[in-house]
C-alpha cells in the first residue's frame, strides 16, 4: 500500500512539473507580444497562436516470481508551437489588424492596394487642410 502512494506522488510530481513548464512557455507575452513603438508614433503589437500537445503514460510491472523494487514506469512528453497570426497596428487615425496567416497572393495584393489607397487619401486630406 505504501508503494502505491509513492507511485502516485511520483506521477503527481511528474504531471505538475510538466504543467508548470507549459504555463511558462505559453504565457500572455507569447500570445500578445510586447508593443513596438516606431519613430513615427505608430504602435505595432504582434499576435501569435499557441498550440500545446501533452501526453502522459504509466504502467505497472508486477511480477509474481520476482518482486521489483520499482514496479512502476512512466513518462510524459509535450510540445508547444507558436505561430505568428498578425499584427495590431495603431496609428494616429486608426487601429487595424494585419492578418499574415494563410494568405493567398490575391489577398496580399488586395491588402497592399488598400494600404496604398489609404495613404493617398490621407495625403489628399492633408493637402486640402493646408
Buried (B, 14 or more C-beta within 10 A) or exposed (E): EEEEEEBEEBBEEBBEEBEEEBEEEBEEEBBEBEEEEEEEEEEBBBBBEBEEEEEEEEEEEEEEEEEEEEBBEBEBEBEBEEEEBBBBBBBEEEEBEEEBEEEEEEEEEEBEEEEEEBEEEEEEEEEEEE
